[in-house]
Amino acid sequence: SPTFVAPSTLTMDRRLENRDAVLSAVALAAKRGAPAVVADLRATTQVDAAGLGVLILLQKRAREHGMRTRLQGVPPEIRTLLDSTWLHTLFDFDSPR
């Protein structure tokens, strides 16, 4: 599946380049007929509200194309953030919690 490789910081200062990378990953996945788009968060250490918005955009656009969104390599601190905001319900994860 096409992958969005998240940078170390999914934050406001990089929102435009992250948005463009997400939209490219979804477009490529749709073109290939992939069942899912993957977001690789292994290197990500910081996520703010803008970063959560990027992940939501990824999920929304993937869903519009009938695809799932899978997060892989999610660090524990980011998983806790996703859980506490109930955003974990929008994604599949590469390993169970």
Secondary structure, DSSP 4 states (H G I P E B T S, - for coil): --EEE--SEESGGGHHHHHHHHHHHHHHHHHHT-SEEEEE-TT--EE-HHHHHHHHHHHHHHHHTT-EEEEES--HHHHHHHHHTTGGGG-EESS--
